[in-house]
Amino acid sequence: MTTEDDLRWAAIVARDATADLTFVYGVKTTGVYCRPSSSARQPLRKNVEFFDTPQQAEAAGYRPNKRTSADQTQVAQRHAHLVAAACRHIEQAQALPSLEDLANGAGLSPFHFHRVFKTLTGLTPRGYARAHRSRKLRAHLLDNQSVTDALYDAGFNSNSRFYASANQLLGMKPSDYKAGGTHNDIHFAVGECSLGAILVAQSNRGVCAILLGDDPDQLARDLQDQFPQANVIGADPDFEQLIAQVVGFIEAPALGLNLPLDLRGTAFQERVWQALREIPVGSTASYAEIAQRIGAPTAFRAVAQACGANCLAVAIPCHRVVRSDGHLSGYRWGVERKRQLLQREHNTPHEQSSTSSE
């Protein structure tokens, strides 16, 4: 009877590159471990033991062989090719393919495929499909399609499924989104702080924009451009208490900031934004560290793009993300504002501060 170890040994003999994604083997006589496709001399079967991951092999006392770096590069290239093909499959499919179908297409087990896909994209296959469908839906609605045509073109196979998730995807009814925010009230106020002009806007779901700049009129135009048909309403005195709360946090971070937020992003962006909100006041993290925290260690460039897409200054503290060498990088509202925010937070007693929350 053929065992799993027999199949693994056959993969080593054949130097099967597809097996590199599923196990490594240790050689007892040399104390090193290799991937099945390694070009190292083939060991005797009696001297080999198998491990699901390199980490397991290292925990057992094995060290990587000298060709490991080259092997890892080849594996990374194969991973990228398999995931890219799976993404195309998801994007072109009428309905979300099952995990088993995607894994079979990649020649992997569902468990390994799921792990590889999430590592490279930062999303599960289902999360990637949802983000892609959201992008298609927004594009079709803004391209003068009817709501019915847009929902089917975006991959929804029934009205009920679409309307059940429309508010989460769009932040409003689809007909209102298509009309540029018609029938939606967005209250806003503009004030001044030590960083310049500040605009705070709120929908019926929560704060949807905190914008910083030099020109108050330009901030108001930026908000209007986002929803050209919405009822954008200059706030009454009660609303202006909200902007006072945000300004207070900017000037004295120890006050903390606790606001209901109206987040509108892709699944990946919202994971990044949540990770940013977990960075304590007075601390920073690199783009690579954020990528690691959300389970997507190779997606640091996508993390930087998610930071740039943030329209809720200080509430989602993208100013706390710096380069790996500690230097400041770009900031949507200017690097000097980022520097000032970090300096104030650095001087804040950490035990008194709190981060924002929904």
C-alpha positions, -999 to +999 in steps of 0.1 A: +000+000+000+014+034-010+018+057+019+021+095+020+059+091+027+062+069-004+046+097-025+069+123-010+099+101-018+088+097-053+085+135-056+122+138-044+134+113-069+115+131-097+127+166-083+090+176-086+088+213-083+050+213-076+058+194-044+080+223-031+048+239-018+038+210+004+068+196+023+106+196+029+129+167+037+157+165+062+189+144+056+200+127+088+236+123+077+243+159+068+218+177+091+204+199+063+169+201+049+159+207+012+128+211-010+119+182-033+131+199-064+165+208-049+195+201-071+214+187-042+227+151-044+199+126-038+202+110-004+195+074+006+159+068+015+168+055+049+185+088+058+154+110+050+126+123+071+098+146+061+084+178+074+054+199+064+073+232+067+108+245+069+100+257+104+093+221+116+126+210+101+145+237+118+128+229+151+140+193+147+176+206+144+181+207+107+196+237+089+188+249+053+212+236+026+234+261+007+209+260-022+180+270-001+180+307-011+178+298-048+152+272-041+131+297-021+133+322-050+120+295-074+092+286-050+083+323-046+081+326-084+059+296-086+037+309-059+033+342-077+024+324-109-002+302-093-018+330-073-019+353-104-037+325-123-061+320-095-069+358-094-076+358-131-099+328-126-118+345-098-121+378-118-134+360-149-158+335-132-195+342-131-197+329-096-170+325-069-152+292-076-150+269-046-117+267-026-114+231-038-117+241-074-091+269-070-067+246-052-071+218-078-063+243-105-031+252-087-022+216-080-022+222-042-043+210-013-070+235-002-051+242+030-018+251+013-035+270-015-054+291+010-022+299+030-002+308-002-030+329-016-034+349+016+003+354+021+008+369-014-024+390-017-032+398+020-068+384+014-085+351+014-098+339-020-133+349-008-121+383+004-103+389-029-135+380-048-155+404-027-131+433-032-130+426-070-168+425-071-170+458-052-147+475-077-167+462-106-200+473-090-187+508-084-173+511-119-205+498-136-228+521-115-207+551-124-206+540-161-243+549-164-255+512-162-288+504-146-286+490-111-299+457-123-273+454-151-245+465-127-253+439-101-254+410-125-222+423-143-205+425-109-212+388-103-243+389-081-267+361-092-297+374-074-312+407-063-316+395-027-279+387-023-269+420-038-291+442-016-282+422+015-246+434+011-250+467-009-248+490+022-215+474+033-201+476-002-213+512-011-222+529+022-257+537+008-284+523-015-270+515-049-294+539-067-281+567-045-245+558-051-251+557-089-266+592-086-235+605-068-250+603-033-285+616-040-308+615-010-278+611+014-271+639+039-235+646+048-230+672+075-196+689+077-178+717+094-145+734+087-122+747+114-087+757+122-060+739+141-022+743+145-018+721+114-039+744+092-075+740+080-095+709+090-128+695+077-148+669+095-178+652+077-203+628+089-229+605+072-257+587+089-232+558+096-205+578+112-176+601+104-167+597+067-140+622+062-114+641+082-094+663+058-064+685+064-050+713+042-042+750+038-074+762+020-108+756+038-127+762+005-106+735-012-114+710+015-151+717+010-148+712-027-129+679-022-158+666-001-183+677-026-164+660-054-167+627-036-205+628-037-215+655-061-253+648-057-254+644-019-270+669+004-238+684+018-249+705+047-229+730+066-231+719+102-250+735+130-234+744+163-241+710+178-221+693+150-192+717+155-186+701+189-174+671+169-148+691+150-137+705+184-131+669+196-109+661+166-090+694+170-086+687+207-070+653+199-046+668+174-034+694+199-033+671+229-031+634+219-035+623+255-072+632+252-078+602+229-103+599+201-134+577+201-156+582+171-181+561+151-165+558+117-180+552+082-153+531+066-155+526+028-127+506+014-118+472+000-115+442+024-077+446+023-078+483+029-100+479+059-077+453+074-048+477+070-068+505+086-077+484+115-041+475+121-032+512+120-057+519+147-040+494+169-007+513+169-005+530+203-001+568+206+036+576+207+046+545+187+053+539+150+053+509+127+069+503+093+049+493+062+066+459+064+055+454+100+019+463+092+020+438+063+033+412+087+006+419+113-022+414+088-008+382+076+005+395+043+043+399+048+050+405+011+023+431+006+040+461+021+036+482-011-002+475-010-001+486+027+014+519+016-013+523-010-040+516+016-024+543+038-026+567+009-063+559+003-072+568+039-095+599+041-099+599+078-068+618+091-058+610+127-089+588+133-071+562+112-035+571+121-016+565+089+009+591+102+022+565+125+036+544+096+072+551+087+099+535+065+118+505+078+148+527+085+127+549+107+126+579+083+093+596+074+077+587+041+049+603+021+017+615+038-015+625+021-016+657+040+021+666+038+052+652+055+055+683+077+021+676+093+031+640+098+063+652+116+043+675+139+017+648+147+044+623+156+063+648+177+033+656+198+024+620+203+060+612+212+057+637+241+023+623+252+023+601+283+014+567+268-006+554+297-030+583+294-037+580+257-061+559+238-067+550+201-098+557+181-125+530+177-157+525+158 
